[in-house]
Amino acid sequence: KALLGAPDHFAIAAVVALGYPVRQPKRLTRAEVRSFTTVDRVDGTPFPA
């Protein structure tokens, strides 16, 4: 609130940052879905993706 100059009785619902990145983001990599998902239970069989 102090950074935005908002009074204490205000509630901040959202802040939207606009601008350009300092550097271009790299392409993200992701693990296979079946390595972190399961069917029905936490200890269930891997999700067939």
N, C-alpha and C positions, 0 to 999 in steps of 0.2 A: 504494500500500500504506500509505503514511504517513497519508493522509487517512482510510482505513478502519481504521487501527490494526492491520493485519495484520502478523504477523511476517515476516521476510525469507524464511523457508523455505516460506511459503504461496505458492501460485499462484492468482491471481485468474482464474477462468474466465468470469465474467459479472457485470455490474452492471446492475440494473434500476432506472431512475429512476421514481418515482411522484409524482404531483401534478397540478396544474392549470397550463396555460400562462398566462403573464402577459397575453398578448393572443391573440385568436382568430386562427388561421392563415388566410391568404387562400387562395382557390381557386388551385390550381396550374395553370399553362398549360404546354403541351408542344408541341414541334415535331411536324410530321407524321412518321409512322414512316418513310416513304420518304425523308425528308431525312437520316436517319442510319443506315439499314440497307441492306445490299447482298446480292446473291445470289452464293454460292460464293467470291467473292474480295473483298478490300478495295476494289479498283477495279472491281468488277462492276456490273451493272445494279442500279438501285434495287429494293428488295423491294416487290412489288405488294401493298400492304396496303389 
